[in-house]
Amino acid sequence: MSSSLVPMKHDKRKVKVPTITRRIPTFLPHLFLGQWVFILLLLPCSASAACNQLDKDALLSLALPLNLNWSSSTDCCLWEGITCAQDDQGRVVRLWLPRRGLTGVIHPSITSLTHLTHLNLSHNSFLGSLPDDLFSSLSSLQVIDLSFNRLIDRLPPSSNKISKLQVLNLSSNFFNGTIPSSILVPSVSIFNVSNNSFSGSIPIDNDSNHTSLTFLDLSYNKLNDTIPPGIGLCSKLQVFRAGFNSLSGSLPDEIFNLADLRQLSLPVNSLTGPINDGILNLTNLQTLELFSNQFSGPIPSQIGNLSRLENLLLHINNLTGPLPLSLANSTKLSTLNLRVNNLTGDLSSFNFSPLQRLTTLDLGNNNFTGELPKSLYSCKSLTAIRLANNQLTGQISPEIVALESLAFLSISTNNLTNATGAFRILKGCKNLTTLVLSVNFLFEPVPDDESLGDPDGFQSLRVFALGGCQFTGQVPTWLGKLKNLQVLDLSFNLITGSLPGWLASLPNLFYIDLSNNLLQGGFHNDLCGMPVLTSKEASDKVDRSYLELPVFVKPNNATDQQYNQLSNLPPAIYLSNNSLNGSIPIEIGRLKFIHVLDLSHNKFSGSIPDQISNLTNLEKLDLSYNNLSGEIPASLKEGLHFLSSFSVAYNDLRGLVPSGGQFDTFTIYSFEGNPGLCGLCGPPTVHRTCPQPLPPAAARRSNKNLLIGLTSGICFGIVFIVVMLIVWMLSKRRIIPGGDTDKMDFDTMSSHSATAVTPELDKDTSLVIVFPTNTNEIKDLTITEILKATDNFNQANIIGCGGFGLVYSATFANGTRLAVKKLSGDLGLMEREFKAEVEALSTAQHENLVSLQGYCVHDGVRLLIYSYMENGSLDYWLHEKADGASQLDWPTRLKIAQGAACGLAYMHQICEPHIVHRDIKSSNILLDDKFQAHVADFGLSRLILPYQTHVTTELVGTLGYIPPEYGQAWVATLRGDMYSFGVVMLELLTGKRPFEVCKPRASRELVGWVQQMRREGKPEQVFDPLLRGKGFDEEMLQVLDVACMCVNQNPLKRPTIKEVVDWLKNVGTSHQHQNKDQ
């Protein structure tokens, strides 16, 4: 039997709401057990009667997967998941198939099972809407559980015919519309429609008769009305959840009549008004969750009369007044969270000592005064305390060591004094793992007592935050003895001396923030050997457990990002705003697992080490405001595929700005303040043209003329030299016959420069191959015609700049337009191999691929000739063109997704050999004049053999599109392409870029943000505002569902491209299919 019938709160949270450690109240296991017994009593016994033929036919029409033992040749009463009645008719009364991996739509033939009493298809992957007559036809139903599927649309109409219904669980689907009140019949005891997209009102009115209702969960929807007074008529209600909606108004007085209520959960709404004394009538209440609303006024002074209260969560409201003294009477209280209110009063006057079961106390971000309450130290069960951001004064008392279970302590941003004394005391808290004391102890010397690192103190500490204290002195050496330390924040102090290399001796340290201090000297080479940042084995050992409370790191200079797991923190070294000098050591390339390296605002000099390109996980690199010189290493674009934030501004750098890879995404602000930098590609705002050096041949010619001019002045000598020069120039000209030489001459053009192909060369220098499949009128081309069509590869004709090189628009004399891609580098192939691969690619012809028309190898430069796409790239329309996104309505976007999927399907399944694209992204999906999608750049990352993967030597892809497994194993796969295509579908749905650097880490990555919104039951909020309310929400939800399957973290759970093509083809046709099947 599935456990999905047990009502439970789905683990979805809004980003703005602090995550807390959830504990199931002690009453809930008993409640759930009672429900289990209740449901078991409802279940019919298995029967041996022969199956009714009508029911058998209906079951076979469901077309469920073959992994079930359903055979037309056997009695359906013996089939898996089927139970029949114990009578002569043999009617099916129970269809029970949870967690079987079932897919497709729920076929209308299910309504023919008219004797069905128990229906459980939960935890599968059913799509589409419910049959219109599901409820009206199945009048005998007692239990319906369709939770955790992908069902959509409005609920079908119902009537009093389902008067026997006792359990209805439709949670965790994509239903929308209003909840019909007719479905909540008087017999229903358990009603759970959480985690959907229902809107409108709570389906209870003043004339309702719901005296059987014990469990009501409406959380994570879009309900937007007030809480109806009729809720007070549900006299047996024990659990009422309606959190994470848009409910408004005040708590109705009638809700306080629910004497049996044990859990009242209404967080993250827009509820207002006071929490009045009527709540004291709920004497059985064990959990009260009203956080993240707009409640005001004081906490009821006699709230302590709720003697059974275990969890009181009122944080993020506008509550005022003191902490009610009566709370001390709630002796069963386990969690008390009142953070982010306007509570006042002397905290030391409150007596915490009766609260012996209290484990979590969060009173942060209020206006409490006084000293740390000594009575708190008698609460022996405490594991987490946050009193941060108040106005507390005084010193930490030695009595705190009595809290032997204390693991988390944050008292930051108060007015505490005597840091040395505090540290000596706190080292006695043996289980302390997180200690945040930032912005206290102002201008005191940093404690340097070596005994603080003794084996009897701080040895469990994992997070140590002392930022913003204005500490003086040097980094204390006793920190080097804290072998479990993972996160160290000493930012915004007045620490002097050198950067200690012994920090590298801490085996678990992965996050260091010493920014905004007075450190001098160089970057210690030892730091380049930090174990967690250099070793995968050490990195994998980073603690993944949840903290007792969220932690904020980097005070004063961070966003409001909170971290519930240490593993969510980026491995980082922050050293900005110091006076560090010398060169950046080449050993820095060993830090292969670092994500953030910030050395800005220092005095570093010398060149940027080429070895930084080894930091393949780097997301942010800031070297701005130093004295660095030389060039930006071109290797950075090859190795830093995850780089999303980059700055070398205000140094003394010179030379060409690298182009390609992530460098094409950085703006001029990343490079400003370096007058010597130049470049044409790369950042679109860096336009200074680099001075072109004389080609080596021209330099030799000039030197030779000069030498002979100085040594000979006679006419014969001059004539002789002229003749020799002519012979020499002719010898340098060679015709590449389209065939067999493997030699490549790079003397006349660098693949990393913007130098165009020399126009003076004879038109027969390089042979242009035009494939027979070319559909354009041009059948024969010469290099001269290409040069003329591109105006000698003029910068003005650049229409694309990607990781494989520049793309130029070429307009020929007859008006035909083509696109010419000038490839960067040699791609590791000799000329013969290159031609063989390109000719193989030319056989890939499909209406949704950008057709390869021909190629040319000219003086070592490789040119690919493609069809011209009039409307440019999808990326241009979604993200760059001012009004582009508004011109892409949903039908157009759906057509683009369908077309691109068909192109990708051809590559993966039909084309021989099969092709893994490896760089699917919106800029590689081009649009013709009818906005038909064409996949571009396919095959440029090499081919794979049929049905095999191709092991690669570098990470190819674009940030935001790269499958998670590519960061761990250098293997490009068909399922990796599916991940990237899923991201493209999310772009079409949301209008957002895959990665937005300016946002906090938790929300800047599109995939993670969309998944979070879906977990919160608000998938429609991810849609592009330009698409909402246009009548296509159902279709967009279907595509969102497909996209999210494609971006599954587990590659094996991603669908194939064939499945995606079929799903996209059927988007919006669920009803049509159902009608055809009837």
TANOR-V629905 format. One record per backbone hydrogen bond with DSSP energy under -0.5 kcal/mol. CO is the residue of the C=O (numbers start at 0). NH is the residue of the N-H. E is the energy in kcal/mol with one decimal. If there is no record, write none. Layout:
((CO NH E) (CO NH E))
//
This chain:
((1 4 -0.7) (2 5 -1.9) (4 6 -0.7) (7 9 -0.5) (9 11 -2.1) (13 16 -1.2) (15 17 -0.5) (18 549 -0.5) (19 21 -0.6) (24 27 -1.3) (24 28 -0.7) (25 29 -0.7) (26 30 -2.3) (27 31 -3.6) (28 32 -2.5) (29 33 -2.2) (30 34 -2.0) (31 35 -2.5) (32 36 -2.5) (33 37 -2.3) (34 38 -2.9) (35 39 -3.1) (36 40 -2.0) (37 41 -1.0) (38 42 -1.1) (51 55 -2.3) (52 56 -2.6) (53 57 -2.0) (54 58 -2.6) (55 59 -2.4) (56 60 -1.7) (57 61 -0.7) (58 61 -1.0) (59 62 -1.3) (64 67 -1.3) (67 69 -0.7) (68 70 -0.6) (70 73 -1.8) (74 77 -2.1) (75 78 -1.3) (78 81 -1.8) (80 95 -2.9) (82 92 -2.5) (82 93 -1.8) (84 86 -1.6) (89 51 -2.0) (90 84 -2.6) (92 116 -2.8) (92 117 -2.0) (93 82 -1.9) (93 95 -0.5) (94 96 -0.5) (94 119 -2.8) (96 99 -0.6) (101 124 -3.0) (103 126 -2.9) (104 106 -0.9) (106 109 -2.0) (107 110 -2.0) (108 111 -1.9) (109 112 -1.6) (111 113 -2.1) (112 115 -2.0) (116 141 -3.3) (116 142 -2.1) (117 94 -2.8) (118 144 -2.8) (119 96 -3.2) (121 98 -2.1) (122 100 -0.5) (124 103 -0.6) (125 149 -2.2) (126 105 -0.6) (127 151 -2.6) (130 133 -1.8) (132 136 -2.3) (133 137 -1.6) (136 138 -1.3) (137 140 -1.2) (138 163 -0.6) (141 165 -2.9) (141 166 -2.3) (142 118 -2.6) (143 168 -2.8) (144 120 -2.3) (146 122 -2.4) (147 123 -0.8) (150 173 -2.9) (152 175 -1.6) (158 161 -1.5) (159 162 -0.8) (161 164 -1.7) (165 188 -2.9) (165 189 -2.2) (166 143 -2.6) (167 169 -0.5) (167 191 -2.7) (168 145 -2.5) (168 146 -0.5) (170 147 -2.3) (171 148 -1.0) (173 152 -0.7) (174 196 -2.5) (176 198 -2.5) (177 179 -0.8) (179 182 -1.5) (180 183 -1.0) (182 184 -1.6) (184 187 -1.9) (185 211 -0.6) (188 213 -2.8) (188 214 -2.1) (189 167 -2.6) (190 216 -2.5) (191 169 -2.8) (191 170 -0.6) (193 171 -2.4) (194 172 -1.0) (196 176 -0.6) (197 221 -3.1) (198 178 -0.5) (199 223 -1.8) (199 224 -0.7) (201 203 -2.8) (204 207 -1.7) (209 212 -1.1) (213 237 -2.5) (213 238 -1.9) (214 190 -2.5) (215 217 -0.5) (215 240 -2.9) (216 192 -2.3) (218 194 -2.1) (219 195 -1.2) (221 199 -0.6) (222 245 -2.7) (224 247 -1.4) (225 201 -0.5) (225 227 -0.6) (227 230 -1.8) (228 231 -2.1) (229 232 -2.1) (230 233 -1.5) (232 234 -2.2) (233 236 -2.0) (237 261 -3.2) (237 262 -2.0) (238 215 -2.5) (239 264 -2.7) (240 217 -3.7) (242 219 -2.6) (243 220 -0.8) (246 269 -2.7) (247 226 -0.5) (248 271 -2.5) (251 254 -1.4) (252 255 -1.6) (253 256 -2.0) (254 257 -1.2) (256 258 -1.9) (257 260 -1.6) (261 285 -2.9) (261 286 -2.0) (262 239 -2.5) (262 264 -0.5) (263 265 -0.5) (263 288 -2.8) (264 241 -2.8) (266 243 -3.1) (267 244 -0.8) (269 248 -0.6) (270 293 -2.5) (272 295 -1.9) (273 275 -1.0) (275 278 -1.7) (276 279 -2.1) (277 280 -2.0) (278 281 -1.6) (280 282 -2.1) (281 284 -1.9) (285 309 -3.1) (285 310 -2.2) (286 263 -2.5) (286 288 -0.5) (287 289 -0.6) (287 312 -2.7) (288 265 -3.3) (290 267 -2.5) (291 268 -0.9) (293 272 -0.5) (294 317 -2.6) (295 274 -0.5) (296 319 -1.9) (299 302 -1.8) (300 325 -0.7) (301 304 -2.6) (302 305 -2.0) (304 306 -2.3) (305 308 -1.7) (309 333 -3.3) (309 334 -2.1) (310 287 -2.8) (310 312 -0.6) (311 313 -0.6) (311 336 -2.4) (312 289 -2.5) (312 290 -0.6) (314 291 -2.5) (315 292 -1.0) (317 296 -0.7) (318 341 -2.5) (319 298 -0.6) (320 343 -2.2) (321 323 -0.6) (323 326 -1.5) (324 327 -1.4) (325 328 -2.8) (326 329 -1.8) (328 330 -2.2) (329 332 -2.1) (330 356 -0.6) (333 358 -2.8) (333 359 -2.1) (334 311 -2.6) (335 337 -0.5) (335 361 -2.6) (336 313 -2.2) (336 314 -0.6) (338 315 -2.7) (339 316 -1.3) (341 320 -0.6) (342 366 -2.5) (344 346 -0.8) (344 368 -2.5) (345 348 -1.6) (346 349 -1.5) (349 351 -0.9) (351 354 -2.3) (353 355 -2.2) (354 357 -1.2) (358 382 -2.9) (358 383 -2.0) (359 335 -2.4) (360 385 -2.4) (361 337 -2.8) (363 339 -1.9) (364 340 -1.1) (366 344 -0.5) (367 390 -2.6) (368 346 -2.3) (369 392 -2.2) (372 375 -1.2) (373 376 -1.3) (374 377 -1.5) (375 378 -1.8) (377 379 -1.7) (378 381 -1.9) (382 406 -2.6) (382 407 -2.2) (383 360 -2.3) (384 409 -2.3) (385 362 -2.8) (387 364 -2.5) (388 365 -0.8) (391 414 -2.7) (392 371 -0.6) (393 416 -2.0) (396 399 -1.7) (397 400 -1.5) (398 401 -2.0) (399 402 -2.0) (401 403 -1.9) (402 405 -1.4) (406 432 -2.5) (406 433 -2.5) (407 384 -2.2) (408 435 -2.6) (409 386 -3.0) (409 387 -0.5) (411 388 -2.5) (412 389 -0.8) (414 393 -0.6) (415 440 -2.1) (417 421 -2.2) (418 422 -2.7) (419 423 -2.1) (420 424 -1.9) (421 425 -3.0) (422 426 -1.6) (424 427 -2.0) (425 428 -2.1) (426 457 -0.5) (427 429 -1.4) (428 431 -1.8) (432 461 -3.1) (432 462 -2.6) (433 408 -2.3) (434 436 -0.6) (434 464 -2.5) (435 410 -2.4) (437 412 -2.8) (438 413 -1.0) (440 443 -2.0) (443 471 -1.6) (447 449 -0.6) (448 451 -2.1) (449 452 -1.6) (450 453 -1.8) (453 456 -2.1) (457 460 -1.0) (461 485 -2.5) (461 486 -2.6) (462 434 -2.6) (463 465 -0.6) (463 488 -2.4) (464 436 -2.6) (465 468 -0.8) (466 438 -2.3) (468 442 -1.5) (470 493 -2.6) (471 445 -3.1) (472 495 -2.8) (475 478 -1.3) (476 479 -1.8) (477 480 -1.8) (478 481 -1.7) (480 482 -1.6) (481 484 -1.8) (485 509 -2.4) (485 510 -1.6) (486 463 -2.3) (487 489 -0.5) (487 512 -2.2) (488 465 -3.4) (490 467 -2.4) (491 469 -1.3) (493 472 -0.6) (494 517 -2.4) (495 474 -0.5) (496 519 -2.9) (497 499 -0.6) (499 502 -1.0) (500 503 -1.8) (501 504 -1.9) (502 505 -1.6) (503 530 -0.6) (504 506 -0.8) (505 508 -0.9) (509 571 -1.7) (510 487 -2.6) (511 573 -2.7) (512 489 -3.0) (514 491 -1.8) (515 492 -1.0) (518 578 -2.5) (519 498 -0.6) (520 580 -2.9) (521 523 -0.8) (523 526 -1.4) (524 527 -1.6) (525 528 -2.1) (526 529 -1.3) (529 532 -0.8) (529 533 -0.9) (530 533 -1.0) (530 534 -2.5) (532 592 -2.4) (534 538 -2.5) (535 539 -2.5) (537 540 -0.9) (538 541 -1.5) (544 565 -0.7) (547 20 -0.5) (550 562 -1.8) (553 556 -1.0) (561 563 -0.5) (562 550 -2.1) (563 546 -3.3) (564 567 -1.5) (565 568 -1.7) (570 594 -3.1) (570 595 -1.8) (571 511 -2.2) (572 574 -0.6) (572 597 -2.4) (573 513 -2.7) (575 515 -2.6) (576 516 -0.9) (578 520 -0.5) (579 602 -3.1) (581 604 -2.4) (582 522 -0.5) (582 584 -0.6) (584 587 -1.6) (585 588 -1.7) (586 589 -2.2) (587 590 -1.8) (589 591 -2.5) (590 593 -1.5) (591 616 -0.7) (594 618 -3.1) (594 619 -2.3) (595 572 -2.0) (596 598 -0.6) (596 621 -2.3) (597 574 -2.9) (599 576 -1.5) (600 577 -1.0) (602 581 -0.6) (603 626 -3.0) (604 583 -0.5) (605 628 -2.7) (606 608 -0.5) (608 611 -1.6) (609 612 -1.8) (610 613 -2.3) (611 614 -2.0) (613 615 -2.3) (614 617 -2.0) (618 643 -2.8) (618 644 -2.0) (619 596 -2.3) (620 622 -0.5) (620 646 -1.9) (621 598 -2.7) (623 600 -2.1) (624 601 -1.1) (626 605 -0.6) (627 651 -2.8) (629 653 -3.0) (630 607 -0.5) (630 632 -0.6) (632 635 -1.7) (633 636 -1.1) (634 637 -0.8) (634 638 -1.8) (635 639 -2.1) (638 640 -1.3) (639 642 -0.9) (644 620 -2.5) (646 622 -3.2) (648 624 -2.8) (649 625 -0.9) (651 629 -0.6) (652 675 -0.7) (654 677 -2.4) (659 662 -1.3) (660 663 -1.2) (661 664 -2.0) (662 665 -0.8) (666 669 -1.7) (667 670 -1.8) (667 671 -1.4) (669 647 -3.0) (670 673 -0.6) (671 649 -2.7) (673 676 -2.3) (675 654 -1.9) (677 656 -2.9) (682 685 -1.9) (684 686 -0.9) (687 678 -3.4) (690 692 -0.6) (694 698 -2.5) (695 699 -2.4) (696 700 -2.2) (697 701 -2.6) (698 702 -2.5) (699 703 -2.3) (700 704 -2.2) (701 705 -2.4) (702 706 -2.5) (703 707 -2.5) (704 708 -2.6) (705 709 -1.8) (706 710 -1.4) (707 711 -1.8) (713 717 -1.7) (714 718 -2.7) (715 719 -2.6) (716 720 -2.5) (717 721 -2.5) (718 722 -2.5) (719 723 -2.4) (720 724 -2.5) (721 725 -2.2) (722 726 -2.2) (723 727 -2.6) (724 728 -2.8) (725 729 -2.3) (726 730 -1.8) (727 731 -1.1) (728 732 -0.8) (729 732 -0.7) (733 735 -0.5) (734 736 -0.9) (735 766 -0.7) (743 745 -0.6) (745 748 -0.7) (749 752 -1.3) (757 760 -0.9) (761 764 -2.1) (762 782 -0.7) (764 735 -2.6) (765 782 -0.6) (766 768 -0.6) (766 856 -0.6) (767 769 -0.6) (768 770 -0.5) (768 854 -2.0) (770 773 -1.9) (776 778 -0.6) (780 767 -0.5) (781 785 -1.9) (782 786 -2.6) (783 787 -2.4) (784 788 -2.6) (785 789 -1.8) (786 791 -4.5) (787 790 -1.1) (788 810 -1.8) (789 793 -2.4) (793 796 -2.0) (794 797 -1.8) (796 808 -2.6) (799 806 -2.8) (801 804 -1.1) (803 823 -2.4) (804 801 -2.1) (805 821 -2.9) (806 798 -3.0) (806 799 -1.3) (807 819 -2.8) (809 811 -0.6) (809 817 -2.6) (811 814 -2.2) (815 811 -2.9) (816 867 -0.7) (817 809 -2.8) (818 820 -0.5) (818 865 -3.4) (819 807 -3.1) (819 821 -0.6) (820 822 -0.8) (820 863 -2.5) (821 805 -1.1) (825 828 -2.4) (829 833 -2.7) (830 834 -2.4) (831 835 -2.1) (832 836 -2.5) (833 837 -2.7) (834 838 -2.6) (835 839 -1.6) (836 840 -2.3) (837 841 -1.7) (839 842 -1.2) (840 843 -2.0) (842 844 -1.3) (843 845 -0.5) (845 848 -1.9) (847 934 -2.9) (848 850 -0.8) (850 852 -0.7) (850 866 -1.8) (852 770 -2.7) (853 864 -3.0) (854 768 -2.7) (855 857 -0.6) (855 862 -3.2) (856 858 -0.6) (857 860 -2.1) (860 857 -3.1) (860 862 -0.5) (861 822 -2.3) (862 855 -2.3) (863 820 -2.9) (863 865 -0.5) (864 852 -2.9) (864 853 -1.6) (865 818 -2.3) (867 869 -0.7) (868 871 -1.5) (871 926 -3.1) (872 876 -1.5) (873 877 -2.5) (874 878 -2.6) (874 879 -0.8) (875 879 -1.2) (875 880 -3.5) (880 883 -1.3) (880 884 -0.6) (882 886 -0.8) (883 886 -1.1) (883 887 -0.5) (884 887 -1.2) (886 888 -1.0) (888 892 -2.3) (889 893 -3.1) (890 894 -2.2) (891 895 -2.1) (892 896 -2.4) (893 897 -2.7) (894 898 -2.5) (895 899 -2.7) (896 900 -2.2) (897 901 -1.9) (898 902 -2.2) (899 903 -2.4) (900 904 -2.5) (901 905 -2.1) (902 906 -1.7) (903 907 -2.4) (904 908 -2.5) (904 909 -0.7) (905 909 -1.3) (905 910 -3.1) (906 914 -2.5) (913 943 -1.3) (914 916 -0.6) (920 923 -1.6) (921 873 -1.0) (921 874 -1.3) (921 924 -1.2) (923 925 -0.6) (923 935 -3.4) (924 873 -2.6) (925 933 -2.3) (926 870 -2.1) (927 930 -2.0) (931 927 -1.7) (933 925 -3.0) (934 849 -2.7) (936 939 -1.1) (938 941 -1.4) (944 947 -1.8) (948 950 -0.6) (949 971 -1.3) (953 955 -0.8) (957 960 -2.7) (957 961 -0.8) (962 965 -1.6) (963 966 -1.2) (964 967 -1.5) (964 968 -2.3) (968 970 -2.5) (969 951 -1.5) (971 949 -1.0) (972 976 -1.6) (973 977 -1.4) (974 978 -1.6) (975 979 -1.9) (976 980 -2.5) (977 981 -2.3) (978 982 -1.8) (979 983 -1.8) (980 984 -2.2) (981 985 -1.9) (982 986 -2.1) (983 987 -2.2) (984 988 -1.9) (985 989 -2.7) (986 990 -2.9) (988 1023 -3.0) (993 1005 -2.4) (994 996 -0.6) (995 998 -1.5) (999 1002 -1.4) (999 1003 -1.6) (1000 1004 -0.5) (1003 995 -2.7) (1003 1005 -0.6) (1004 1008 -2.2) (1005 1009 -2.7) (1006 1010 -2.5) (1007 1011 -2.1) (1008 1012 -2.4) (1009 1013 -2.3) (1010 1014 -2.2) (1011 1015 -1.6) (1012 1017 -2.6) (1013 1016 -1.7) (1017 1020 -1.1) (1018 1021 -1.7) (1019 1022 -1.1) (1023 1026 -2.8) (1023 1027 -1.0) (1026 1029 -1.0) (1031 1035 -2.5) (1032 1036 -2.4) (1033 1037 -1.8) (1034 1038 -2.3) (1035 1039 -2.7) (1036 1040 -2.1) (1037 1041 -1.9) (1038 1042 -3.0) (1039 1043 -2.6) (1040 1044 -1.5) (1041 1045 -1.8) (1042 1046 -1.5) (1044 1047 -1.1) (1048 1050 -0.7) (1049 1052 -1.7) (1050 1053 -1.3) (1055 1059 -1.9) (1056 1060 -2.7) (1057 1061 -2.3) (1058 1062 -2.6) (1059 1063 -2.9) (1060 1064 -2.1) (1061 1065 -1.4) (1063 1066 -1.0) (1065 1068 -2.5) (1068 1072 -2.3) (1069 1073 -2.0) (1070 1074 -2.4) (1071 1075 -2.1) (1072 1076 -1.7) (1073 1077 -0.9) (1074 1077 -0.5))
//
